[in-house]
């Protein structure tokens, strides 16, 4: 088992020390390193990450403020030179809290915690069905993949339509699309992603999901036919 991870620290020297530990650990795959929270936020829109080694005290946005604006948070291991943040860190469901300077032994112990948490998450997903967590109305909600009907763009938000309800989530379509299984969902229009299993019928202009018609972009029809044939 390998965890894809990023290292975030505004200090180049401190960042390098963590990067070396990551690169020497057989269960970690370094995806990127960032010097600020803003760089990290943008980078997470393009990379699938399991674990962040996150400094707390950074300019503009600190580590906690970064987590406040992330919709789908990977596991977090805080890395800081101060101990007074420990209680707050665990309120953010941190996997661990590393105090600088970090020894190899303490680092490896922290990684083992992350690996165990990842294993538990995988086992849980297998038992209960594939799902994602979304933040809507300041609450985290678990949504089963099989229940999602479609996703609709709403400016800086997306509307997630399920069998039971609709949820408004702060996210871009591009970022939300990365959270969904590629073989089960297709972006059929700039403003719509649809669950392929929920499609009842379609023509050159629309896709029907129950009683609802969703617009189909002209250049997406061939891709839709191929995707439906491969379900």
Secondary structure, DSSP 8 states (H G I E B T S, - for coil): --EEEEEE-S-HHHHHHHHHHHHT-TTEEEEEEESSHHHHHHHTTTS--SEEEEES--SSS-HHHHHHH-SS--EEEEEES-STTHHHHHHTT-SEEEESS--HHHHHHHHHHHHHHHHHHHHHHHHH--EEEEEETTEEEEEEGGGEEEEEEETTEEEEEESS-EEEEE--HHHHHTTS-TTTEEEEETTEEEEGGG--EE-SSEEEETTEEEE--GGGHHHHHHHHHT-
